Amino acid sequence: MTMDVTFLGTGSAYPSPHRGASALVLRTEGDCWLFDCGEGTQTQLMRSQLRAGRISKVFISHLHGDHLFGLPGLLCTISLNTNPDPQQNLNCVDIYGPRGLRHFLRVTLGLTGSQLLFPYSVHELEPTADQSPEEGQLSLEMTAESGPLHPQERPGRIIPLDVSSDCYLLFEDKKFVVKAFRLFHRVPSFGFCIQEHDRPGRMKTEVLKELGLKPGPLYGRLKAGESVTLESGRVVLPTDVLDESIPGRKVCIFGDCSSVLGEGALSLCHGADVLIHEATLGNEHREKAVDHGHSTPEMAAAVACACCARKLVLYHFSQRYKPSSLQKEGEEDDVSELKRQAEEALQDSGVEVTLAEDFLTLPIPLRRPR
Amino acid sequence: MTMDVTFLGTGSAYPSPHRGASALVLRTEGDCWLFDCGEGTQTQLMRSQLRAGRISKVFISHLHGDHLFGLPGLLCTISLNTNPDPQQNLNCVDIYGPRGLRHFLRVTLGLTGSQLLFPYSVHELEPTADQSPEEGQLSLEMTAESGPLHPQERPGRIIPLDVSSDCYLLFEDKKFVVKAFRLFHRVPSFGFCIQEHDRPGRMKTEVLKELGLKPGPLYGRLKAGESVTLESGRVVLPTDVLDESIPGRKVCIFGDCSSVLGEGALSLCHGADVLIHEATLGNEHREKAVDHGHSTPEMAAAVACACCARKLVLYHFSQRYKPSSLQKEGEEDDVSELKRQAEEALQDSGVEVTLAEDFLTLPIPLRRPR
């Protein structure tokens, strides 16, 4: 199964003509999941190779405007471009994010009279008290379940922290298990871990031929890990006819955060194929970055290292850093310097560093069989 | 005084890479007033010659997302680019729009923990019942004054309709009187009339010389329309020394609407220098346009004609109409056809037609003295 990540916005604080506000899409065989949705994300989507109508799930890392203000408009535009055929049973768009997100959508869609052609559901993550410094606390009425649901809203869950694993189980389907973990920023912030299930190895056709097995239901049972008994009475174990299993890939997407990493993040993100982490400001601005709840390349590198990630992708750059293609020689605030800083911190670790840019698509290749 | 209008977004329904969502700026000697603020307006501002920090007033014609979703982000970005010097007494940004706008900003800024460095105030226009078909009615709790003000919010007014004139007085200052008028769309919609005060004519320097008058306080009193008595006892009337007064300019900006025009709009917009009106779809799609509460070029032309406007500017085009610069020969949905349709409807009327495009700046020249 192909899998890739496309960055739609790699700028922090606000969108600009050369860097969109935060948004990226994880794509797996036509299914698109959107992570964060800053203002202008729908326009960035139109500029990209992706199709907004394919977005089936949305994940919001935290309730800052540069990660959220594009969501109501995106939902409206997807709806405008949806076939209004009432026969078609449209799938519910699941939206995951911190407490307060449901009220935000209810009010923005409600006050603007926005009717969607598809249902949506908001599943809220319950932050812990230590994630909210005083300034980041929402008043009760902002998060309260006041008023009726939006006409297209379906009841969503409140997802509490699983204290023993220090993480949140968002959902599990046939292909993936998706969890969230706590981050520490000025307001409650979360990261997301997308873990693909391991896949059975390929059928050993030579062995199957020898056993006289032909494609059919027995194949499926063996692939699913069951033993089968042949007419001859011989028991065939899956391991007899299957190559070694292919480990699932792991993609970890961090929301805005400063250095502190919880236990949950550390164990959940262990061995990530791709770890996507913010690097708002260069190492030389560490104090300012931390003051604002952000990270430097060195801090992002430390996280990647602690998680034994294979690849670290930096994004969420201050708008002072122009994309490399617009950078003039000798100009200050060169974004490639951020990459150099992360590489310096990761030397000899084997972690590869990539600098995200708007519209960069990063393939996530299958792992080798164990 | 120079005065011009810059279009930041001329597309309807949603922003696209070739047409921003609704937004335009009226500029008068450095002061900028923003009319509507669709998603992406802040990025369009950055692409333009205008400076977001100059925006002192915002007017929202109606609460549809393509006219509003850019406002919270724009306010945040203006604030980020504001000098945080606490000594500086920052002016309050006045925001005018329909009932419900205050709650929208309170919730979007509140939930995202957006602190602004300047105060703002929302003045709400009270729509009349006939402006709200059933689907466009807001529930009580959406417009109720629930909860505390946002920390940077200053109490705003509720502006009722002045029934006798069928319009709303928003404010009057030394240079302008600004009123709103009712429009009929799927939700309560408003237009805005910016009327510049008449200005005294130029001083007749020859006459002043003859009278022995030198620049000083007497000049000011004569300019302000007072008579003055010279030492010789001679009474000088303003008309003795002033050229004829220069009539103030009038700019009328219509929100989304379908053909119906109230009495207020008609008399308020009479003789407008520039009348800016939506033309979402071509004449051949009149039924669809009206169904959605929108206008065709012919309908916009009828309004301009009824108001005896000097210039009609069309904007708010369906995204099916690409800008002329991107139009290929023989392609359907040519935006210049919309201009032709309006011109056809206005032939012999003397009303000039202009097609707005993103980033078009339209000077509004001084009128000739009466």
Interface residues (C-beta under 8 A of the other chain):
Chain A: A13 Y14 P15 S16 P17 A21 E39 G40 Q42 T43 M46 R47 L63 H64 G65 D66 L68 F69 G70 P72 G73 C76 T77 L80 G100 H103 F104 V107 T108 G110 L111 T112 G113 S114 E135 G136 L138 S139 E141 M142 S146 G147 P148 R186 V187
Chain B: A13 Y14 P15 S16 P17 A21 E39 G40 Q42 T43 M46 R47 L63 H64 G65 D66 L68 F69 G70 P72 G73 C76 T77 L80 G100 H103 F104 V107 T108 G110 L111 T112 G113 S114 E135 G136 L138 S139 E141 M142 S146 G147 P148 R186 V187
